[in-house]
Amino acid sequence: MKTRDKINSGTQKNTNVSDLSFQEIELEFMVHELKDPLSVIESNMRMLLKRADKYGPYSSGLEKVLNRSLKNSIKASNMLYGLLEIGKSRAGNIVTSECKTDLLIIDTVNETLELLQDYQCIESGDTNCDKIIQEFSDFGVSLKISERVKQSVINQDLIKIRQILGNLIKNALHYRNKIVNIDSDIVDDHLLIHVIDDGPGIEPEHYDLIFKRYVQIKGCDSELKRNKHGLGLATARIMARYLGGDIIIRKPKECGANFEISLPLKFNEQ
């Protein structure tokens, strides 16, 4: 992020914010102000669900929609509170906890697929992983989890990992033609996840550009472009490196894109 040294193209003003650029202040203020409308949405969803006697009765479908809206407003609020940690140290920004690695991946895919209109998020209490993975395949997502992953435990910032993997899955869902393949394995105490779509590909000379903000990249089909803002991919790579890992692009066997996430199973504070 470039620092804006002058304001109003005139003389430099003393803003008493020596370590923050003007853009960073704008971002922090925007994040702070977003808390209020999200809080209103959340409270209204809770009220509607609790006061079905006044506003209802609700059909089972409508009740699911309200619960889904409430869940995602809470999720957005939690992400905003995380962004407000911007002034803390690196160690202060990382909150580690343990989780079975396969359940972390399954839960993240499950939550991300909720963006699809017809998909009903499976309750986390359902521990039948095979059933959940089959549900994914019905919506064009093939998830493969190796035995090493099933037997492993990850000690990392799980919220950030969900955001990183979720961003790559959302990107793949947006550009896929028919299917998204997600493969996972453990190599040298690192979790490796490949997120592969069958949409427009990325030329090797553009592998680094795809992680830049506001960049448009032509795909393998001249009529198709990877033309979103790229903020999700840029942020995902920064966060992955922050956790000691990385995101790179591998050359796919066929047309499409193959993103590889590498993350240490245990966060190393240095």
C-alpha positions in Angstrom: 0.0 0.0 0.0 1.4 3.3 -1.0 1.5 6.0 1.6 -0.2 9.3 0.7 2.3 11.9 1.8 0.4 14.9 0.8 -3.3 15.8 1.3 -5.2 18.1 -1.1 -2.1 18.3 -3.2 -0.9 21.1 -0.9 1.5 21.2 1.9 2.0 18.2 4.1 -0.2 18.2 7.2 0.6 16.7 10.6 -2.2 14.1 11.2 -0.6 12.6 14.4 -0.8 9.2 12.9 2.8 8.5 12.2 2.5 4.8 11.5 -0.7 4.8 9.5 -1.2 5.9 5.9 -4.3 7.8 4.9 -5.7 4.7 3.2 -5.2 2.6 6.3 -7.1 5.2 8.4 -9.9 5.1 5.8 -10.0 1.3 5.9 -10.0 1.2 9.7 -12.8 3.8 9.9 -14.9 1.9 7.3 -14.5 -1.4 9.1 -15.4 0.3 12.4 -18.5 1.8 10.9 -19.7 -1.5 9.3 -20.1 -2.9 12.8 -23.3 -1.0 13.4 -25.4 -2.0 10.3 -24.3 -5.6 10.8 -25.3 -5.4 14.5 -28.8 -4.2 13.4 -29.1 -7.0 10.9 -28.1 -9.6 13.5 -30.5 -8.3 16.1 -33.4 -8.1 13.7 -32.8 -11.7 12.6 -32.8 -12.8 16.2 -36.0 -10.9 16.9 -37.7 -12.5 13.9 -36.7 -15.9 14.9 -37.7 -15.4 18.6 -41.0 -13.6 17.8 -42.5 -16.1 15.3 -45.8 -15.7 17.3 -45.9 -12.1 16.2 -44.5 -12.3 12.7 -45.2 -15.9 11.8 -46.0 -18.6 11.6 -42.9 -19.4 9.4 -42.6 -22.2 6.9 -39.6 -24.5 7.4 -38.0 -23.0 4.3 -38.3 -19.4 5.6 -37.0 -20.4 9.0 -33.9 -21.9 7.3 -33.4 -18.7 5.4 -33.6 -16.6 8.6 -31.2 -18.9 10.4 -28.8 -18.8 7.4 -28.9 -15.0 7.4 -28.3 -14.8 11.1 -25.4 -17.2 10.9 -23.7 -15.2 8.1 -24.2 -11.8 9.8 -22.5 -13.2 12.9 -19.7 -14.6 10.7 -19.2 -11.2 9.0 -19.2 -9.4 12.4 -16.5 -11.8 13.7 -14.4 -11.1 10.6 -14.7 -7.3 11.1 -13.6 -7.6 14.7 -10.6 -9.5 13.5 -9.8 -6.7 11.0 -9.8 -4.2 13.9 -6.9 -6.1 15.4 -4.7 -4.3 12.7 -2.7 -2.4 15.3 -1.6 -5.4 17.2 1.7 -7.2 16.9 2.1 -10.3 14.7 1.8 -12.6 17.7 -1.2 -10.7 19.0 -3.0 -11.3 15.6 -2.6 -15.0 15.8 -5.0 -17.1 17.9 -4.1 -20.8 17.7 -6.2 -23.8 18.6 -6.2 -27.5 17.8 -8.6 -29.3 15.4 -8.7 -32.5 13.4 -7.3 -31.5 10.0 -9.9 -33.3 8.0 -12.8 -31.8 9.9 -11.4 -28.3 9.4 -11.3 -28.9 5.6 -14.8 -30.4 5.5 -16.3 -27.6 7.6 -14.7 -24.9 5.4 -16.0 -26.5 2.2 -19.4 -26.9 3.8 -19.6 -23.2 4.8 -18.3 -22.0 1.4 -20.7 -24.0 -0.6 -23.5 -22.2 1.3 -22.9 -19.4 -1.2 -24.7 -21.6 -3.8 -28.3 -20.8 -3.9 -29.7 -24.4 -3.6 -27.1 -25.7 -1.1 -28.2 -26.3 2.5 -25.3 -26.1 4.9 -25.0 -29.4 6.7 -25.1 -29.0 10.5 -21.7 -29.4 12.1 -23.0 -32.0 14.5 -23.3 -34.4 11.6 -20.1 -36.4 12.0 -20.7 -38.7 9.0 -17.9 -37.4 6.8 -18.5 -39.7 3.9 -22.1 -38.5 3.8 -21.0 -34.9 3.8 -18.4 -35.4 1.1 -21.1 -37.1 -1.1 -23.3 -34.1 -0.6 -20.4 -31.9 -1.9 -20.1 -34.1 -5.1 -23.8 -33.5 -5.8 -23.0 -29.8 -6.2 -19.9 -30.3 -8.4 -17.2 -30.4 -5.7 -15.0 -33.4 -5.4 -13.1 -33.5 -2.1 -10.3 -36.0 -1.5 -8.7 -36.4 1.9 -5.6 -38.6 2.4 -5.2 -41.0 5.3 -2.3 -38.8 6.5 -4.7 -35.8 6.7 -7.4 -37.9 8.5 -4.8 -38.9 11.2 -3.4 -35.5 11.7 -4.2 -32.6 14.1 -3.5 -29.0 13.1 -2.5 -26.3 15.6 -3.0 -23.0 13.8 -5.2 -19.9 13.6 -8.2 -21.9 12.3 -10.3 -18.8 11.5 -7.6 -17.5 9.2 -7.2 -20.9 7.5 -10.9 -21.0 6.9 -10.7 -17.6 5.3 -7.7 -18.6 3.1 -9.2 -21.9 1.9 -12.7 -20.4 1.6 -11.4 -17.6 -0.7 -9.7 -20.2 -3.0 -12.9 -22.3 -3.1 -15.0 -19.3 -3.9 -12.7 -18.3 -6.7 -12.8 -21.9 -8.1 -16.6 -22.0 -7.9 -16.8 -18.7 -9.8 -14.6 -19.8 -12.7 -15.4 -23.5 -13.0 -17.2 -25.0 -16.0 -18.6 -28.0 -14.2 -16.4 -29.2 -11.3 -14.0 -28.2 -8.6 -11.5 -30.7 -7.3 -10.1 -30.3 -3.8 -7.2 -32.7 -2.9 -5.4 -32.7 0.5 -2.3 -34.4 1.9 0.4 -34.0 4.5 4.0 -33.5 3.3 6.9 -32.7 5.7 4.6 -31.5 8.5 2.8 -29.2 6.1 -0.8 -29.4 5.0 -1.1 -29.3 1.2 -4.4 -28.5 -0.4 -5.0 -28.2 -4.2 -8.0 -26.4 -5.3 -8.5 -27.1 -9.0 -11.2 -25.8 -11.4 -12.0 -26.6 -15.0 -12.6 -23.1 -16.1 -10.4 -20.6 -18.0 -6.8 -21.2 -17.3 -3.9 -18.9 -16.4 -0.8 -18.5 -18.5 2.4 -19.2 -16.6 3.6 -15.6 -17.2 0.5 -14.4 -15.2 1.0 -16.6 -12.2 2.3 -13.8 -10.0 -0.1 -11.2 -11.5 -3.2 -13.2 -10.5 -2.4 -12.3 -6.9 -2.3 -8.6 -7.6 -5.3 -6.4 -6.8 -7.4 -5.0 -9.7 -5.7 -7.2 -12.4 -7.6 -8.8 -15.3 -6.1 -12.0 -16.7 -7.2 -13.7 -19.9 -8.1 -17.3 -19.7 -7.5 -20.3 -22.0 -10.7 -19.3 -23.8 -10.2 -15.9 -25.3 -13.8 -15.0 -24.5 -13.3 -15.7 -20.8 -11.4 -13.7 -18.3 -10.4 -14.0 -14.7 -11.5 -10.4 -14.2 -12.6 -10.0 -10.6 -10.8 -7.5 -8.4 -8.4 -10.2 -7.1 -8.7 -8.9 -3.5 -9.6 -12.3 -2.2 -6.6 -14.1 -3.8 -4.2 -11.3 -2.8 -5.4 -11.4 0.8 -5.3 -15.2 1.0 -1.7 -15.3 -0.1 -0.7 -12.6 2.4 -2.5 -14.5 5.2 -1.0 -17.8 4.2 2.5 -16.4 4.4 1.7 -14.7 7.7 0.9 -18.2 9.1 4.2 -19.6 7.7 2.9 -21.0 4.5 2.2 -19.9 0.9 -0.1 -20.1 -2.1 1.3 -20.9 -5.5 -0.2 -21.9 -8.9 0.6 -25.2 -10.4 0.3 -26.0 -14.1 -2.9 -28.1 -14.5 -3.1 -31.2 -16.6 -5.9 -29.7 -18.6 -7.4 -26.2 -19.1 -8.2 -24.7 -15.7 -6.4 -23.4 -12.7 -4.6 -25.3 -9.9 -4.0 -23.4 -6.7 -1.8 -25.0 -4.0 -2.0 -24.0 -0.4 0.9 -25.0 1.9 0.5 -24.4 5.7 2.5 -25.8 8.6 0.5 -28.0 10.8 1.8 -26.0 13.8 2.2 -22.3 13.9 5.8 -21.3 14.7 6.0 -18.1 16.7 9.2 -16.3 15.8 
